[in-house]
Amino acid sequence: MTRSEVKDSLNTLKRIFEPTRRSHVARRDGLLQALYDSTGKNRKDDPDSIFFYAQDDDGFPTSDPIMNVGGSRVIPTLQLEHSLNPDDWQGEPKPAGVGGRKKNIEVCNDLFPIADFDEEECLHCHQSTDCQCPPRILRDYVRDWNLFWTDGFRIKATEGIGYGLFCNQNEGFSRQFAMGQYTGALLPKSASTKNKSDYYGDIPIGKIGANTTCYIDGASKGSAFRFLNHSCEPNSELVVARCGAGSRRMLVVMATQDIDMGEEITINYGDDYFTDCRCGPCQKHSSKK
């Protein structure tokens, strides 16, 4: 099926959908995964971009979530792994601890050495130096994340602040649950890229302890976590971690408390993010004054 045919099938199913019917739910989940397929199997009609969609309560796409990024209107596209443009890194030194003969930074692996056992905790066993998890654990996590997000979350409009990401699991998410990777374009912290976007996370590059980081810019391309909104009382955080022995470094979204079905997933972007904070807790406090 082409992506246009997938959309038509979703619209047809939406008209008769009954959430209590397992066959309907399975059909919807399969179509959502086909809509966001990034392997090339369903990309005959639009091979370049896989756009996100805002969703209704049943998970059906409703509209393109058009975002305002630096004064420009952007429709963000799905990117399950990081990307790197060598032109952005011209003249930047290769970070300490990264092997290889190449001097220039050309691919993502030129920024990240094998994760440091002494510093980075394994997501699976929650150990650092004592981790015995095999390398395949990372493949299992990434595979599950790439399939889970299409129905584990909902991208929905939020009052006054655009779109947000919401929990869509009946059992919710438990504390310390690793929801997935924060991904996007890797950018150096140079003058030309500083404050390039509000949709970014920081991740260490090179050897841990070298105090060198870069931006993960999810403004135009990234995982669904680029829709995370700020809260001064967040229920999640961005964690630098690895998964299994010999794993690469990741920036993972982790629940810091139990998150209920339908609850918005939020993180704290830091004190410099807003001059006038519009998060829910701050709005409640201001309304009481």
PyMOL commands that set and color helices and strands:
alter all, ss='L'
color gray80, all
select helices_A, chain A and resi 3-16+22-35+86-89+108-110+136-152+224-227+280-287
alter helices_A, ss='H'
color red, helices_A
select strands_A, chain A and resi 54-55+61-63+67-69+72-74+77-78+153-158+162-167+178-181+185-187+200-204+213-217+221-222+229-230+236-241+250-255+266-267
alter strands_A, ss='S'
color yellow, strands_A
deselect
rebuild
show_as cartoon
